[in-house]
Amino acid sequence: MENNKSSIGLKVALGIALALFIGTGFYTSKLYKEKNEQEVQLTKEKELVMNDLSNMAKQYDLAIGENEVANAKLVEAKARIEGLIDSLKVSEANVKSLWRYKSKYAALQKEMDVLLAENDKLKVENELLATSLDSTKVRLEERTMFTDSLLVQNTALAEVVENAAVLSTVGLKGFGVIERTSGKLIPTERASRADKIRVCFTVAKNSLVQAGDQELYVQVIDPNNNTLGVNEQVAFGEKVLNYSLVSKFNYENANLNVCEFVLPKGDSKFEKGRYRVNVFNEKDLVSSSEFTLK
């Protein structure tokens, strides 16, 4: 009798143990399946966040590319997004980590909305400014046209150079002169009789140039391609200019007639042939002419 009871108890215990084992196995299998499904879902959500961040970075690229001078705020924000993308690539796909990245993405999205709105406003303001500058340039170019009765010798008035704040010259002429003991100058075309070469030009009126002491470089080149006068050099960046003399004058925002003299080298006479005369404003050639001594 007691043996039967023991046998029954053992069977019951084995049945309970088997039921527990089966239940535990089923529960473990269910947990493993749910864990795998959760990992797959988290991986998909991680990829979605990665795509959202990449799209945000592309929007910044477009906004930055619209401006010649990139907005510093946009560049900094794009750098933060790229840093977040790099961090997300190597992060573990878990709920806590993904929630943190989603929160950062939401904050960056709000920041981007504000920055792009500011950038659009700035772009409109720049376009309006460019339009205003174009209008101002047109008005300045209109003012550079001048007619002045002081110009003589049938010299036609020319338009002031495009860069409005630069001196220009008109009516440039060079010719030989005989100098009498009285100081009187007589023009001549004879090389053997010329004592000096006289260079005359008119500095054109330009109200945009500040009044005061100014200077232009005069270059006289003889038929043998020699630079007459002091024949010194001056450098403007990479360009070197050989000049005959520096014409210095006081400019008072009005047309100004200027004449300068160039002497032959030593005791020699001037060569026969064609002479070239150039006037430079620093490195820029502003006028040129030729004359001949026979």
Stockholm file with secondary structure:
# STOCKHOLM 1.0

chainA/1-294         MENNKSSIGLKVALGIALALFIGTGFYTSKLYKEKNEQEVQLTKEKELVMNDLSNMAKQYDLAIGENEVANAKLVEAKARIEGLIDSLKVSEANVKSLWRYKSKYAALQKEMDVLLAENDKLKVENELLATSLDSTKVRLEERTMFTDSLLVQNTALAEVVENAAVLSTVGLKGFGVIERTSGKLIPTERASRADKIRVCFTVAKNSLVQAGDQELYVQVIDPNNNTLGVNEQVAFGEKVLNYSLVSKFNYENANLNVCEFVLPKGDSKFEKGRYRVNVFNEKDLVSSSEFTLK
#=GR chainA/1-294 SS CHHHHHHHHHHHHHHHHHHHHHHHHHHHHHHHHHHHHHHHHHHHHHHHHHHHHHHHHHHHHHHHHTCSSCCHHHHHHHHHHHHHHHHHHHSCCCHHHHHHHHHHHHHHHHHHHHHHHHHHHHHHHHHHHHHHHHHHHHHHHHHTCCCCTTCCTTCCCCCCCSSTTSCCEEEEEEEEEEECTTSCEEEECCTTTCSEEEEEEEECCCTTSCSEEEEEEEEEECTTSCBCTTCEEEEETTEEEEESEEEEEEECSSCEEEEEEECCSTTCCCCSEEEEEEEEETTEEEEEEEEEEC
#=GC SS_cons         CHHHHHHHHHHHHHHHHHHHHHHHHHHHHHHHHHHHHHHHHHHHHHHHHHHHHHHHHHHHHHHHHTCSSCCHHHHHHHHHHHHHHHHHHHSCCCHHHHHHHHHHHHHHHHHHHHHHHHHHHHHHHHHHHHHHHHHHHHHHHHHTCCCCTTCCTTCCCCCCCSSTTSCCEEEEEEEEEEECTTSCEEEECCTTTCSEEEEEEEECCCTTSCSEEEEEEEEEECTTSCBCTTCEEEEETTEEEEESEEEEEEECSSCEEEEEEECCSTTCCCCSEEEEEEEEETTEEEEEEEEEEC
//
